[in-house]
Amino acid sequence: MSNETKKLEFYGGEWVSFLPFVVFLVMIILTTFHFGSISDGALWVPAFTALVVAFFFAKDKAQYSNALISGMASKEAIIPVVCWIFAGVFSRILRTSGLADGIAGVAASMGIQGTFFIVISFLASAVFATASGTGFGTIAAGMGVLYPAGIALGAHPALLAGAIISGGAFGDNLAPVSDTTICSATSQGVDVPGVVKSRLKYAIASGIIVIIGIIIIGSGYKGDISAMESISYNPKTLFMLIPVALTIWIAVKSGDIIIATTVGSVLAGGTAVLFGLMDFIQIDPAADVVKEALIRVSGAGLDRTVDGVIYTGINSMMQVVVLALLLFGSIEIMRAGHGDVKLLNALGKVAKSPRSAEFVISFMIIILSALMGLNAPAILAVGASFAKPLGEKHGISPYRIANLLDAQSNTFVYALPWTPAIIYTISFAKDSAAPLTAVEVTPYVLYSYAMLAVMFISIIFGIGRYDNMEKAKKISEKA
């Protein structure tokens, strides 16, 4: 990483390394107020412009360029990109097979609709995410299957999307195999099972608040359920639940969403073709109309355009992939300019007591994860270097510090309009019967706000501050 070698100098000092984020956020706000909404593709412009503006403040332009490339080519950037591409294909196969219609039809026959379906979607997403440890994988599965089914059942679109994201955040927060759980525990030198056990009370409390919130908000929404009784579906689509179940099982066993979605895509594609739910090769008839028009203009030869689940699945992820690469470039610029160190040092001076130390750690992780749009890197930045010394200084349990890092990093990172989680979500909804914009979904990611409230209340009253202190001491002595 660039911040481990030569520091990237800016005219104006370390704070200027935050300029890419500042310009990005300002342009998003201006765009939102002017047009009323923002889409994933529209976010490319402020993200790219922000990097161009910051370029002219860098003293060493070549070093700036290297830092930018390093960020976009980092393992942190490539892992989610690859996961999104594979998850996009898997989700597209499920959507094309008609599984969502099958689920909607079965739910309608059982009298399940609207808000009740949203509660079920949250619980299903939470279970899947806790088992697999992947928030993004949960969003892909939920938005690909549960979202279109819920819309057909008269569910509140944004609330349903928010419930699916909330389930992903729940699992990301609690799952033993989640990267945030592992990073938060190891950064404090404590065991993962112990951290998960002590974290359960915060996650459960937040989950209950989410369910109550869904019921309250959903009760005031009257969706179109006139077509529920006439929902038609091919009963064979329910066979697609077999590859879905196997994919979930593989994700749980392997802890690797790429392995799971690779096998899942093959199984799902094979199942869909076997039961006649999808052609082996899908040709888009509309493509020929466009081609013929081009022939008349250019005299070029006619080539058939192949357009199927693989192409559309990958293409559906391109907007979020490009945005993520640009944001990872901004993250590395900030790190190379030591902006994160500057911020953490400034906040660290405020901690004067155990309570204030916990507030400072919370603000550290919330700000960095919100800016980055990623939680694990923020935990790594804050955990060992700043949070651990602060916790030791004020006698706070390392289990408690690990819980603060993980819980607070799973709040705004899943809810703010520019974060990959939100952009990823609306990319699945854009081709549905109820497309969404980022700002429409943000208010309904209830788990983010519930967890924020739960953790701040626990800080005020000191709940969990001294959890497992004896156990932590024994682990420290052994080390």
Disulfide bonds with the S-S distance in Angstrom:
none
